[in-house]
Amino acid sequence: MSTRYAALLRGVNVSGHRRVPMAELRALLTELGHTDVATHLQSGNAVFSSASGDEDTLGAELERAIEEHVGFRVDVLVRTGRSLAAVADACPFPADRLEGRQLHVTFFDRPVEAARFASLDAAAFLPEEFRLGGRELYLYAPDGLGRSKLAVALGRPALNRGLVATSRNWNTVARLVEMTRD
């Protein structure tokens, strides 16, 4: 029996830098033995089925394959379709009433303690807000990510030291949930 997964590549195809063409990513996943491979957008989102492996092992395998293929390291976070659906279901903000550009999820490579963000004065950023999940952070930015002062504060290296993180807007999260349904 195979499981549906999503691979989230960090920091690729942004402003023409760190190019990983999606056709080549699909080919790499297929060469690694995965099936039902598809990509979403050009920003490093792929879905696939695999009969073996766990999220961390699959991510490390894909990181090695990408580095061998394109010549630079790309962090990859892998989530099962069920895990992505749970992230969507646990959203603390009214996703059904917001525009996709207003809501973002940052995926982390491991659970994150609330103490990591305790130095932030959340009230200073209102109406922007964030909430932690298990291995994710939900960000409500009513004016979009590009204008979000809270996103800048949350992205400070001191707060993210030692973490691998990559963010997706809510439209992408919802689409990946749809694409990874078993």
N, C-alpha and C positions, 0 to 999 in steps of 0.2 A: 504494500500500500504506500502511496506517495503522499507527501504533504505539500501544500502550496506555501510559498515563501515570497517575501519582497526583499530585494536588496536595495539599500539606500546608500548611494555613493556620496561621499562628502567632498564638496568644493570642486566639482568638475563642470566643464563647459560654461563657466561664468565669464562673461566678457571676452570670449575667445581664448581663455587660458585653460591649461590642463585639460586638453581635448581628449575625450573618450567617446568616439562615435557610437551611437546606440546600436547600429548594425553590427559593429565589432563586439560590443558588449553581449549582444544576443548570441553571436557566434562563439564567444568564449564560454558562456554558460552552457551552451550545447556541447562544446568540446569537453567540458567537465562532466558530462553525462546527465545533465539536467534536461527535463522535457517541458513542453508547453511554455516555452520561453517567450516573453513579450516585454516591451519597454513602454514607458509612459513619459512623454515629453522628452526634452533633450538634456534634462538636468540630473541624470543619474538615478533613475528609478527603473528597476527591472523586477519582473515576477517570473517565477519558475516553479516547477514541481520537482521534488527529489524524494527518493525512497530511503535515503540514508543521510545521516549527519544531524548535527544540532546547529542552532543559530551561529554560535561562535566559530565552530569548525568550518561551516559553510562560508562565513564571512572571511575568515583567514585564507581559505582556499582561493576565493575569488580575488582577494587582495594580491596574493602571489601571482595569479594568472594575469591580472591587469598590469602589475608592475613589469612582468616579463614581456608583455605585449607592447605597452606604450612607453616604458622606460622611466616611469616615476611612480611613487607610492600613492595609493588612494585608500583612505579609510573607508571600510564598508561595514555597515550595520545590517544584519539580516533579522527579519521578524517573520514569524509564521502568520498566516492569514488570520488565525484565531487571535493571536496576540494583537494584531492591528485592529481587529474588530473590537477587542476589549478596550483598546485605547480610545477608539471612537465612542464606544458606549459609556466610558467613564468621563467623558469630557465635562468639566465643571461649568462650562459656559453654554448658553443656549445656541448651539451650532445651527439649528434649524431656522433661527431668526437672524443670523448674522451673514454678512457677505464672506465668501471664502478668503478674501484678502485681509479680513479683520482678525482671523483666528489662525494661529500657528501652533505646531507641535514640534518641540525639539526632542529628538530621540537621543538617549545616552547609551553608552556601552554597558552600563551597570546602574543599579539603583543609586539615587542621589538623596542624601540627607538634607532636610530643610535647613539645618545649621549652616550649610554651605552658603545660603543666600540670606542669612540673618542680618548681615551688614547693610542690606538694601532697605531704604526707607520707602516701603511700598506706597505709602500715602502720598509721597512727593511726585509720583508718576500718574496718579489718577487722572482721567478715567481708565488709563491702561492698567491691566492687572495680569498676574500670573499665578498659576497653581501647579504644584508638583504632583505627579503621579508616581508610579513605581520606577520606571526607567524613562520617564518623559516629563517634559515641562510644557504646560499649556500657556499660551500667551494670547491675551486679548488686546489688540492694538486697533482701536476704532478708526484711526486715520491711515492704517496700513503699516506694514513693516518698515518701509522706506522713511517714514516720518516718526518712527517709534523711538523715544528716548529710553524707554524701559528696555527695549531690545538691545540697545547699545550697552546699557548698564549690565544686563544679564550676560552679554557676550564678553565682558572683561576677562582677560586671561587669569586673573587671580581667582575668580569664581569658578573657572572651568579647568583649572590646572589638573592634569592627570586624567581628564575625561576625553573620550571621543564623542562628539556630538554633531548632529546634522538636523536641520530644520526643514519642515515642509508646511505649506499653507494648507488650510482645511480642505480646499478642493482636491488637492493632490492626495491627502490622507484618505478622503472619501473614495476617490477613484482607486487607490491601491487596495482598500478594503474590498471594493467590488471585484477587482481583478484577481484577488487571492481567495475568493470564496471557494471552499472545497466542493 
